[in-house]
Amino acid sequence: MSGQLLRQKFMRRFVGLSRYSRWTAWLFFSLYIAQVVGGILVGHFLLSLALSASTALLMVVTAVFIGTRLRGLNNIVHECTHSSFSEHRQDNVLFGKLCASLLTGCFKQYKADHLSHHAHLGDYELDREMSVIEKFGLHEPLTKTKILQHFVTPLLGRHLKMYSGVNLSGGDGAFFLGLKIVLLVAISVSAFFFPATVVLFVLLPLYYIFPTLNFWTDCLDHAGIVGVKDELEASRNVLAPWLVRLVFFPRNDSYHLIHHLFPKLPARHLKAAHVALCQDHSYRNQPLAVGRAMGAVPDLVSGST
């Protein structure tokens, strides 16, 4: 069964699933902000301790954790692009612009690029998200050498031009442009008083760790299958252990294949949708869906994956 037929089979089952209420949406947004601020404060405290191997390790873990929480905010931007975060359509615009501004990006630009990705997945001429990273060869077969190259690319910083930066275009309006300017001024002033804290736990997570996680995620989602025509084979799920998904794939974005099949499906329902889809043999036997060909449904339905 093709991706299109699978979508037709399950579309009615997934239509109308609930999104967050306004207050719940604010709660989740606030939790990510609190985790980012808390991470920065923990990092500042660690800098006050005597330097040791264990302290240095904790600093690295803290910086990476902050980067993963920034990914959580970015995933809210992603959900707002599809109007699937809040039940109020205008709230999706508000949260999208707010989260994008805190990441020094632009919601309007992100939305245009991302919707082109869904409309023209893998077409380097029309898919704006893929076209800017064509040189990294995500369309090439996944050999051991190619996997190593994808791993090393961010370590050399070659991805930063495409994945990092400050957007001061004003595309989201004067208020959010002003918010970005205030944020950048606040970072600059804080750097004068707390240079190590700002460099290690603000600038490094925001402009290196967060973009690096995004690049590796794009590789996990599409590397080796860019340009495949059937939607069921053009992206993949990443069914890592739940703790790995919680930290590195916030808001269920490890179910990327399902998202491409059902882009309007709220992220909160992606795991349940995976369980439901596993009842269909074409999905259940698709390695990109379950990570390997499965001989039995019960293990999947019980959540052992």
N, C-alpha and C positions, 0 to 999 in steps of 0.2 A: 504494500500500500504506500502511495506517495504521501508527502507531507500535506498536500492540498486535500487529499481524500481523508486523511486523518483529522485535519482541521474541520472538515465538513461533518465528520462523524461525531466530534466532541464539542463543536461550537455551541450548540444549544445548552449543553450541560454546563458550560463555563460562563455563559452570558449572565450578567447581572450579579455576579458575586460581589460581596460587599467590599467597599473601600473604607478607609478610616473616617471616623467622624472628625469634625473640626478640632475638638479638644484632644482627641487621641493623636491626631496628626501633630498638634503642637507638643504633646508629651514626647513623642518619638524624636521630633526635632530637638527638643530641649535636652533629652538624654544624650544625644550625640554631642551637643555643644558642651554639656557637663563633662563628658568623658574626655573631650579634647582639652578643656581647661584643666580638669583634674590631672591629666597626663603631663601638661606643662608644669603644673605645681609640683608634681612628684619629681619631674626632671630637675626642677630648680632645687628641690631638697637634696637630691642625689649629688648635685654639684657642690653642696656644702660639706659633704663627707670626704674623708681621706680617700684619695684615689687608690683603688685596688682592682684586681681582676674581676672580682664579683661586682663591685660598684660599676665598673665599666660595662660589664655584661648587662646589668640592670638598666643602664643608660641606653644601650642599644635596643633592648627590649621595649623600653618606654617610648623611644622615638618611633620604632616600628609600630607600636600600638597606636600612637597618635595618628600615624599615616593610615592605618586601617579604619580609624574613626572618621577621618576625612573622606575615605572611600564611602563610608556610610552616608555622609552628607551628599556626596556625588551621586550615590544611588537614589537618593530622594529626588535629586534633579532629574535623573533618568525616569523615575516613575512619574514625576510631574509632566515630563514631556509627553507621556501617554495618557495623562489625566487619570492615572490609576492610584494615586497616593491618597488623596482626600475625596470624600463624596461630593464636595462643593467644587465645581469646576474652577471658579476664580481663585479658590485657595491653592489649587495646583499651580497656577501662575505665580501667586505670591510666594509659596514655598520654593518654587523653582528659581525665581529671581533672587530670593533671600539666600538660599544655599549656594547658588552660583556666585553671588557677590562675596560671600565669606570665603570662597575658594579663589577669589579674584578672577573669576570667569564671567561669561555672559550667557544667560539662559536662552536668549533669542538665537544666538549663534549655535549653541549646543543643540537646541531643538531642530534647527534647520539641517545641521549635519547629521544628527542621529536619525531623523525621519528619512533622509536620503539613504542611510545605511539599510533601513528596513525595506525601502522601496526598490533598492538596486543592490542587494547584498552581493558583495564580491566583485562588482563591476567597477574597476579602477577609474573609469571615466566619470561615473555618476555617483558612486558611493563615496561621499566626502570623507567619511571616517577611515575608510580603507585606502583611499587614494593618497593621503598624506604619508602613509607608512608603507607604500608599495615597495620602496627600496629595501625593506627588511625581509622581503620574500616570504610572507606568510602563505603565499599560494604554492610554494615549493613543497615537495614531499617531505615528510618528517623522518629524515635519517638521523642517526646519532649525532653527526656533525651539525646538522641544521638545528637540532634541539639545543646543542651546546651553544650555537651561535645566538639563538633566541635568549638563552640564559645570560650570556655574557654581554649582549648589546646594552642593557641598562647599566651594567657595571662600568662601562666605558663612557656612559653619558650620551651615547649617540641618539637616544630617543627624546632628550629633553626639549629640543626645539619644537617637536610635534606635540608633546604631552604636558609641557610646563609653560608657565608664563603668566603675565598680567594682561587682562583685556580691559582697556579703558575706552572702549568705543562708545559707551553710552547707549548701547542698543536696548538695554532694559529700562531706560528712563533716567532722569536726572537724580531721583532719590537714590537709586541703587548705585549709580556712578559715584554719588557723594559718599555712600556707605563704604564703597571700596577705597576711596581716597582717605576717609577717616581711618579705616582699618590699616592701610599702609603707613599713614602718619603715626598711628599708635605703635605699630611694629618698629618703626624707625626710632621713635622716642624711647621705647622700651629697650631697644638695642644699645642705646647710649648708657643706660643704667645697668642693664643685665645682659651684656653682649653674649656670654656663653649660653645662657638660657635661650635667648632668641635664636641664635644660630643653630643650636643642637635640637631644640624642641619646638621651634616654630618654622624657621626657614627650611631646615633639612627635611622635616616631615612633609611640609606643604609643597616644596619645589623639587624634591628628589624622591623621597620614599613613596609618597602618594602617586606621582607619575610612573614610578617604576612598577608598583603593584598593578597599575592600570595597563601598562604594556604587557606584563606577564599574563594578566587576565585575558587580554585580547588574543594572546598566543594560545592560551588554553581553550578559549572559545572557538577560534577559527583557524589556527595554524594548520597547514596541510590540506585544508578543505575549502580555501577561498576560491570562489568561482564555480563550485559545484551547484548545479541547477536545482536539484530536488531539495526542498527546504528541510526535509527530514535528515539530510546528510550534509547540510551546509553549516551547521554549528553543533556544539556538543554540550552535554551536562558534565559537571565535575562533582562526582559523588564522593567527596572526601569525608573523613570522619566529622561528626557534627561540630566538634570544637573548632576544627580547622575552618569549617564553613562559617561558623559564628564569628570568628575573628577576621578571616581574610576574604570572606564572601558575604559581607553584611547584607541583610535584606533579601536573602535567598537568591542572589544573583549567580549562584553556581548552577542554577537550572536555566542555562542560557538557550538551550535548544527549545525548551518549552516556551520561553519568552518570544523567540522568533516565530514559533507556530501560532502563539496566542498573545500578541503584543499588548492587548488591552487588559489582560488578566492581571489583577492586582498581585504584587509580589508576595503578599501574605498568604496567598493560596497556591503558590507554585509547587510546594512540596506535596500538598494534597492532590494537585493535578497530576504530578508525577506518578503517584500511587494509582490514580484512576487510569492513566494512560497505559500503565503496565499491564492492564487487563487485555490490551490489544496486542496481538502477537507481533505485528510489524514494528511496533514501538519497543516492545519487550526484547525483541531479538536484534535491535539496532544498537551496535556497540557504542555509538556516539550518544545514545540515550541512557544506557545503563552501565557503560564502561566495559562491558563484555557481553557476549551472547549468553543469555540465561536459559537454563533448561526448565526452570520451574517458576511459576508466578508466586506461590505462597511466600517465599523468602523476601521478595520485593514488597509485597503487600504488607507484610509484618514490619517492614521498615529496617530490615537488616542491612540494607545498602546505605 
